[in-house]
Amino acid sequence: MNRRTANVKTREAVLNEQDHSPEQDTAFLQRLQAGEEAAWEQLVAEWSPRLYSYLSYNLRNSEETDDVLSETMLAVVQAIRTFDGKVTLATFIYSIAYRKVADHWRKLRVTQELDEWIAAPDAGYTNIEVYEALAELPEQSKQALLLRYYVGLSVSEIAEVLGRSYKATESLLSRVRRQFELAFLRSAEA
């Protein structure tokens, strides 16, 4: 088993372990809103790795990822008090992370060549092709793909995160899958 396969299996195992029923989410949310220390520790333990993984696809390096992760977790702490539970906790948290990434890039107002931030020592050839294909996509399209296929959110959850209707999100995903496929094929041929 190669390292990439091991990472995927580990990520899938973590996501499966952390999936909660709506009743468990509601009870957990109530514990968080009550300020229960054990619930906050559980939130940090469960969500830090998930968010770090998601954020690392959106930022240039681990330092930026750590910074945005901290900002995201702080925003979750501040916003959880008024969270009404109408969407899943995952949708709520990924919505905050999505906005923090946008805020980060807005603050920088700088773009950097893709080669400079994907040339990590352990990045494989396939990873580079994926990054190049993702880089060709518009930002919201890239986020929709990552949230659907990397994070595993449903179409309705992605619609909530992106602030779009279900049908518009479904249409976006349909279009972006084809765009990604074409971009991936181009990068693989190069």
Buried (B, 14 or more C-beta within 10 A) or exposed (E): EEEEEEEEEEBEEEBEEBEBEEEEBEEBBEBBBEEEEEBBEBBEEBBBBBBBBBBBBBBBEEEBBBBBBEBBBEBBEEEBEEBEEEBBBBBBBBBBBBBBBBBBBEEEEEEEEBEEBBEEEEBEEEEBBBBBBBBBBEEBBBBBBBBBEBBBBBBBBBBBBBEBEEEEBBEBBEEBBEBBEEBBEEBBEE
